[in-house]
Amino acid sequence: WVVCGIGINMQFSPEIAMYPATHLEAEGHKVEIEVLRDAFLAAFANWYERWINNGFAEVRESWQKDAYGIGGKATVRLPYDDITGTYEGIDSQGALLLTDEEGQKHTLMAGDVWFGSDKKI
């Protein structure tokens, strides 16, 4: 089993957060919840079907074309440590690839990812 969670700020966003936050309406996109839900679920179903029918490589290739931050600085928060380095993308299993400041390569299956910051989180 896999449990996924996602949050989309539609009309409100936290004023105090660990990272900058916004919401769709503030960015000029007023969307009814049913419209957003249906569009999201249709897109998710489409990519899930492609993954099942064609394998993960097609999903990975498309994702990497649009992924934010590849080649830039990222920090990954793990339960007992933070690793900062260059975000290299994802591997064939979907794990995050990070090369730390000493040149060591890390393959990370879980963690909180922060882009563009070299400060400790």
VOPA-870512 format. One record per residue (C-alpha): residue number from 1; residue in three letters; x, y, z. Coordinates in Angstrom, 3 decimals. Layout:
// VOPA-870512
+-----+--------+----------+----------+----------+
! num ! residu !       c1 !       c2 !       c3 !
+-----+--------+----------+----------+----------+
! NUM !    ala !        X !        Y !        Z !
...
+-----+--------+----------+----------+----------+
// end
This chain:
// VOPA-870512
+-----+--------+----------+----------+----------+
! num ! residu !       c1 !       c2 !       c3 !
+-----+--------+----------+----------+----------+
!   1 !    trp !    0.000 !    0.000 !    0.000 !
!   2 !    val !    0.990 !    3.575 !   -0.627 !
!   3 !    val !   -0.595 !    6.538 !    1.073 !
!   4 !    cys !   -0.179 !    9.919 !   -0.622 !
!   5 !    gly !   -1.199 !   13.310 !    0.626 !
!   6 !    ile !   -1.514 !   16.609 !   -1.166 !
!   7 !    gly !   -2.756 !   20.009 !   -0.175 !
!   8 !    ile !   -3.785 !   22.783 !   -2.545 !
!   9 !    asn !   -4.345 !   26.236 !   -1.086 !
!  10 !    met !   -7.337 !   27.542 !   -3.013 !
!  11 !    gln !   -8.534 !   30.627 !   -1.117 !
!  12 !    phe !   -6.300 !   30.897 !    1.920 !
!  13 !    ser !   -2.692 !   30.248 !    2.862 !
!  14 !    pro !   -0.860 !   30.385 !    6.181 !
!  15 !    glu !    0.489 !   33.790 !    7.113 !
!  16 !    ile !    3.153 !   32.220 !    9.302 !
!  17 !    ala !    4.892 !   29.206 !    7.796 !
!  18 !    met !    8.355 !   27.647 !    7.585 !
!  19 !    tyr !    8.395 !   28.561 !    3.885 !
!  20 !    pro !    6.627 !   31.118 !    1.672 !
!  21 !    ala !    3.035 !   30.119 !    0.922 !
!  22 !    thr !    0.324 !   31.453 !   -1.347 !
!  23 !    his !   -3.035 !   30.343 !   -2.678 !
!  24 !    leu !   -4.657 !   30.092 !   -6.099 !
!  25 !    glu !   -6.997 !   33.048 !   -5.637 !
!  26 !    ala !   -4.098 !   35.333 !   -4.620 !
!  27 !    glu !   -2.376 !   34.331 !   -7.861 !
!  28 !    gly !   -5.448 !   35.263 !   -9.912 !
!  29 !    his !   -7.047 !   31.819 !  -10.208 !
!  30 !    lys !  -10.521 !   31.586 !   -8.708 !
!  31 !    val !  -11.554 !   27.948 !   -9.095 !
!  32 !    glu !  -14.497 !   26.029 !   -7.690 !
!  33 !    ile !  -13.441 !   23.079 !   -5.565 !
!  34 !    glu !  -15.382 !   20.585 !   -7.705 !
!  35 !    val !  -13.673 !   21.815 !  -10.890 !
!  36 !    leu !  -10.216 !   21.578 !   -9.303 !
!  37 !    arg !  -10.962 !   18.162 !   -7.795 !
!  38 !    asp !  -12.216 !   16.750 !  -11.095 !
!  39 !    ala !   -9.284 !   18.170 !  -13.096 !
!  40 !    phe !   -6.739 !   16.905 !  -10.564 !
!  41 !    leu !   -8.247 !   13.419 !  -10.381 !
!  42 !    ala !   -8.466 !   13.152 !  -14.186 !
!  43 !    ala !   -4.811 !   14.159 !  -14.580 !
!  44 !    phe !   -3.744 !   11.821 !  -11.777 !
!  45 !    ala !   -5.689 !    8.921 !  -13.321 !
!  46 !    asn !   -4.119 !    9.627 !  -16.722 !
!  47 !    trp !   -0.553 !    9.508 !  -15.370 !
!  48 !    tyr !   -1.297 !    6.487 !  -13.185 !
!  49 !    glu !   -2.663 !    4.607 !  -16.215 !
!  50 !    arg !    0.426 !    5.531 !  -18.246 !
!  51 !    trp !    2.634 !    4.258 !  -15.415 !
!  52 !    ile !    0.746 !    0.952 !  -15.204 !
!  53 !    asn !    0.618 !    0.431 !  -18.983 !
!  54 !    asn !    4.035 !    1.781 !  -20.030 !
!  55 !    gly !    6.187 !    1.631 !  -16.891 !
!  56 !    phe !    7.690 !    4.410 !  -14.803 !
!  57 !    ala !   10.281 !    5.577 !  -17.374 !
!  58 !    glu !    7.710 !    7.603 !  -19.359 !
!  59 !    val !    6.378 !    9.259 !  -16.197 !
!  60 !    arg !    9.903 !    9.997 !  -14.957 !
!  61 !    glu !   10.981 !   11.510 !  -18.287 !
!  62 !    ser !    7.983 !   13.833 !  -18.436 !
!  63 !    trp !    8.282 !   14.754 !  -14.771 !
!  64 !    gln !   11.980 !   15.620 !  -15.077 !
!  65 !    lys !   11.285 !   17.989 !  -17.999 !
!  66 !    asp !    9.091 !   20.157 !  -15.748 !
!  67 !    ala !   10.577 !   19.484 !  -12.298 !
!  68 !    tyr !   11.523 !   22.511 !  -10.232 !
!  69 !    gly !   15.071 !   22.933 !   -9.013 !
!  70 !    ile !   17.065 !   20.269 !  -10.870 !
!  71 !    gly !   20.728 !   21.316 !  -10.813 !
!  72 !    gly !   20.120 !   23.745 !   -7.959 !
!  73 !    lys !   20.724 !   23.691 !   -4.248 !
!  74 !    ala !   18.382 !   21.648 !   -2.057 !
!  75 !    thr !   18.233 !   20.534 !    1.538 !
!  76 !    val !   16.551 !   17.281 !    2.533 !
!  77 !    arg !   15.428 !   16.943 !    6.134 !
!  78 !    leu !   15.692 !   13.398 !    7.409 !
!  79 !    pro !   14.688 !   12.138 !   10.866 !
!  80 !    tyr !   18.223 !   12.531 !   12.301 !
!  81 !    asp !   20.045 !   14.795 !    9.871 !
!  82 !    asp !   19.765 !   17.370 !    7.081 !
!  83 !    ile !   21.633 !   16.862 !    3.800 !
!  84 !    thr !   22.359 !   19.887 !    1.603 !
!  85 !    gly !   23.674 !   19.624 !   -1.908 !
!  86 !    thr !   22.780 !   19.688 !   -5.583 !
!  87 !    tyr !   19.438 !   18.223 !   -6.579 !
!  88 !    glu !   20.066 !   15.854 !   -9.510 !
!  89 !    gly !   16.477 !   14.684 !  -10.196 !
!  90 !    ile !   14.918 !   11.289 !   -9.532 !
!  91 !    asp !   16.098 !    7.782 !  -10.377 !
!  92 !    ser !   14.265 !    4.942 !  -12.125 !
!  93 !    gln !   12.501 !    4.041 !   -8.872 !
!  94 !    gly !   11.400 !    7.609 !   -8.099 !
!  95 !    ala !   13.998 !    8.247 !   -5.373 !
!  96 !    leu !   15.428 !   11.754 !   -5.074 !
!  97 !    leu !   19.065 !   12.083 !   -6.147 !
!  98 !    leu !   21.239 !   14.559 !   -4.247 !
!  99 !    thr !   24.994 !   15.147 !   -4.389 !
! 100 !    asp !   26.137 !   16.669 !   -1.101 !
! 101 !    glu !   28.727 !   19.392 !   -0.656 !
! 102 !    glu !   31.516 !   16.788 !   -0.270 !
! 103 !    gly !   30.564 !   15.111 !   -3.560 !
! 104 !    gln !   28.871 !   12.084 !   -1.979 !
! 105 !    lys !   25.791 !   10.929 !   -3.897 !
! 106 !    his !   22.609 !   10.167 !   -1.945 !
! 107 !    thr !   19.524 !    8.274 !   -3.100 !
! 108 !    leu !   16.641 !    9.302 !   -0.835 !
! 109 !    met !   13.237 !    7.608 !   -0.726 !
! 110 !    ala !   11.723 !    9.978 !    1.851 !
! 111 !    gly !   12.368 !   13.340 !    3.465 !
! 112 !    asp !   11.202 !   16.948 !    3.463 !
! 113 !    val !   12.807 !   18.823 !    0.563 !
! 114 !    trp !   13.621 !   22.550 !    0.607 !
! 115 !    phe !   14.936 !   24.247 !   -2.518 !
! 116 !    gly !   17.420 !   27.101 !   -2.856 !
! 117 !    ser !   18.417 !   27.454 !    0.778 !
! 118 !    asp !   21.697 !   26.695 !    2.434 !
! 119 !    lys !   20.434 !   27.542 !    5.908 !
! 120 !    lys !   19.582 !   24.770 !    8.317 !
! 121 !    ile !   15.893 !   24.002 !    8.574 !
+-----+--------+----------+----------+----------+
// end
